[in-house]
Amino acid sequence: MQKSWHAGHGAFPGAWLMSMIVASLAVASVQPSKTNAPAPEAQAGTNLGPAMDFMSKERTNNRPAITPSLPQAKEEAEQFNALKKRAEQGNARAQFSLGLCYYWGSGVARDYAEAAKWYRKAAAQGNADAQYHLGVCYTEGQGVEKDYAEAVKWYRKAAEQGSPSAQYNLGVCYTEGQGAEKDYTEAVKWWRKAAEQEDAQAQCNLAVCYYLGQGMTKDCAEAVKWFRKAAEQGNAFGQMSLAFCYEEGNGVAKDPAEAATWCRKAAEQGSPMAQYNLGVCYAEGQGLDKDFAQAVKWYRRAADQGNAYAQISLALCYEDGVGVAKDDIEAYKWFNLAASQGGAGGSRWRDLLATGMTREQITEGQRRSSRFVPRLETRDTARDAYRSATLSDEQTPQSSGSGFFVTEDGYLATSFHVVEGAARIVIRTEKGTLPAKLINADKVNDVAVLKAEGKFPAVPVAPSHATKLGETVFTIGFPNTGLRGFALQVTKGEISGLTGAEGDPREFQISPAVQPRTSGGPLVNQYGNVVGVVGARPADTAAPKSVGALPQTVNYAVKSSVLSVLLGSLPEISSKLKAPYPPKDRNLEDVVKETQSATALVLVY
């Protein structure tokens, strides 16, 4: 029997991609993917619409659990009381921050009703963040009765002030007809506004609308433009969609090699359909040199996650000994698993194989099938698999992040996970591209120090213990390091919690939206002092099925006191650190400009 060693079609099947694109709109329509919090009891889930930026995973989960000490708990309670006093006096930013504290149980017992109450007070004063969060409360029924009309009302108020998350959710409400009549034209209008603010999910949805002609004239070239923007931010759906466009020549010149490149990016993030299609590329030699061993590798990663097409393809390879040792029992196992999902022809292939097997072999194949448990790839496992890949491109960075100079002679601070496992490190600054080397690192606390040769502007690192709940801060980093270059992005917000995930005292919880690859950048207060090292938002895989992704306003930063311990242990650095600025008002524009000149893009090879 003539076989192609994949599940009956070539790479990037048009019917599959079209169904996936339609599904992305359906998913987005049913569930706003940006909410102010997941329910504690919700289970992890994935869908095709939200961003799947596995490469921005900032933390491993093997750090020791730490319980805040009594002095720390006392300090947090005192600062909570001070914040509450300001809120009761009518300060809108304090009211919003207090709402976050009640939601997350930071300094006080978690209370959704109180969170909604304080969001409402701040929202009534025009605070856009509070308006957005109040809208989510109404969407989810958290602290208030579920009311889509009220949700739309508050989303609109925040959206009109420029909140990209509110703009995105408002677009979702229009596609679903929740709280507003269905209107794709209006949905497109709001998704475009969010997309223009570099919201990757909105960019994907806008691209889908262009591709399908939903709410606008169909335009595949514009679809490619927005898929590319999302893809260059690390959005796996955008990457896979862009790969399809290159394979089919829709909106862009047909280019199988470029299709394989973008397919690989999505596959390396853990997308099972991208992994399957990359396997097909290797099996068929589409855009890549034919390599059955590589095909099996990628089929297996997708099959382990439960992808039926990959399971059939892997079974075919086992049946004929292509790219792997011939093994009819393993082939039966994978055919049987695919058959259990229906469709894809798994039962037909299994039954054909069984005609040449003994009863004992079939029984063993069934036993192996019954013991199979899908293993969805987390950001950590996707990253580790990526780094262990046998093929590498020295001209393409494996990962990237941000960093900032702490001395004028080239010592640079960043997150350890950004440079972990690096064979070569390069930084890009206003002065150009320079090599850098790892000097020292604190792996447990995820901070590291690099060194580049030259003279650079530096920023002062201040003690974090003086940082207050609700204090104004901003992040700065490089969220989009696509093929077209790089640009700094500044995001303003506040300290929303004095401890991080699960009460970790080494971290702040912060409200500024953390974009992919900004990790390792500085968290700076209004005086121009670094008070933390930016981490990423929690992994999307921690989001509940009913949500799709965690809120962009839930992010963490390692406190500057942790970084200071590492800097203080290095004599060649400690004597050169700049003294922190005094707590006197400064022009924010000047502070941002100063920090920008001291921030660098970190590229890891």
C-alpha positions, 0 to 999 in steps of 0.5 A: 500500500502506498503511504505518505506517512501522514494523516491523508493530506499535505501540510497546512490543509486548507479545510483545517485552517479555515475551520480553525479560523472560524473556530477562533471567532466562535471561541472569542465570541463566546468568551471574553478572554481578558478578565480580571481574575479566574475563579480559584476552582477553575481548571486549566484549558486552552483554545485557538483564539487567545495568544499562546506565547509559551516562549515568554514563560518567565518562571519555573515552578521549582522555587521553594515556597516561602511564607511571608514573615510576621514583620512583612505581613504587618508591613503589608497590613499597615500599607493596606490600611494607608491605601484604604484611607486614601481610597475613603478620601476619594482618591480614584487610583487608590480606590482601584488599587484597593479593589485589586487588593480585595480581589486578590486578597492582598493585605486583606481577605479576598472579597469579590463584592468589596472589589466590585464596590471599590472598582465602581467608586473609581470607575464613577470618577473616570478611572479606565482600569476600574471601568474595565475591571467592573465590566469584567465583574459583570461579565463573570458575575463576580461580586455582582449579578451577571449582567452583560448590558452593564458589562458593555456599558463599562467596557465602552467607557474604558474603551473610549479612554483607550483601554485595549483590554476593554476594546477587545472585550467590547468587540467580543460582546458585539460578535456574540450579541451579549449586552449588545446586538450582534454587529461585526462592523462594530466588533472590527472597529474595536478590535482594530483600536486594540490591535493598533495598541499591539494587542496580539489577540485583537490583531488575530481577530482583526486578521480573521475578519479580513480573511473571511470578510466579516464586518469588512471587505475580504482582503487577504493581504490585510489579513497577512499584515495583522497575522504577521503583527501577532506572529511577531509578538509570539502569538502561536495562532498568528504564526500558524495562520501566517504559515498557512498564508505562505503555503497557500499564497493567500495575501502573500507570495507562496513560499513553502520555506517561509511557511515552515519557518512560521510553523516551527515558531508555533510548534516550538511554543507547544501548538499541537496542530503546528507540531503536526504540520511541521512533521508533515513538512519534514515528511514531504520535504515541503520548505525543509529537507526531507527528514523522517526522524524529525517528522517522527519527533514532531508527530510524537510531540503533537500525538502526546498532546492528543492530536489525532492526525499526529497519532495516525501519522506516528502510527504509520511511521511505526508500521513501516519503520520510517524514521523509527524502528518498526513496531506494530504494537506501538502502531496499533496503540496510536491508531487506536488512540486516534480511532477513539476520537472519531474521524481522521481514519484511525479505525480503518488503519487500525483494523487493516494493521490488526489483520496481520497481528497476533491476538497477544500483540493486539491485546498489548496494543490495547493495554498501551492505549488504555494507559495513555494520558495526553500531556499538554505542553506547558511553557516550560516543557515547550521551551525545554524541548525547543532548546534540546532540538537537534536543529538550530539556527545560529542566526536566529535568537532562541529567545529574547528579553530586556535588561537595564544597565546598573553601572556606566561601564556596562554591567546589565541586570536581567532575569536569569530565565532570559539567558538560561542555557545561552551559548551566546548573548548579544545586546542591542542598545542605542549604540548598536549591537554588542556581545555580552557575557554572563557574570553571575546569577541567582537562579532561585530568585531569577535574576542575573548580571551581564557585562558588555564593553563600553560606556552606557547610561545607567539607572539607580536601584533603590531598596524595595521596602519603601515601595507602597501599595498603590504607588505609581510605577512603569515598565519598559522593554521590547515586546515586539522583536520581529523580523522588522526590528525592535522598539521600546514600549512603556506601560504605566500602572501601580503596585497592586500587591506587596507579595507575588504569586501565593504570597511570595515576598520576593515579588510585587504584583503589578498592574502594568500589562507585561508583554512577551519578551519584556521580562528582565526589564526594569520596574521603575517608580515615579522618581526614576529608581528601579524597584523591581525586575519585570517578570511575565504575566502568569502562564496562559495555561493557568487560565480557566476554560471559561476564561481562555487567558489570564488578565493583562493586569495581573503581573509580577516583578522580582523586588529590587532588594533581591537584585541588590543582594546579587549586585552587592555580592560582586565587588566590581559592581557594588562600588559603581552603583548610582545612588537612588534619587530622593522622593521628590517629584520629577517630570515623568517624561524625563524619567522615561527618557532616562530609563529608556536610554539605559534599557537594552534588548537581550538576544540569546543564541 
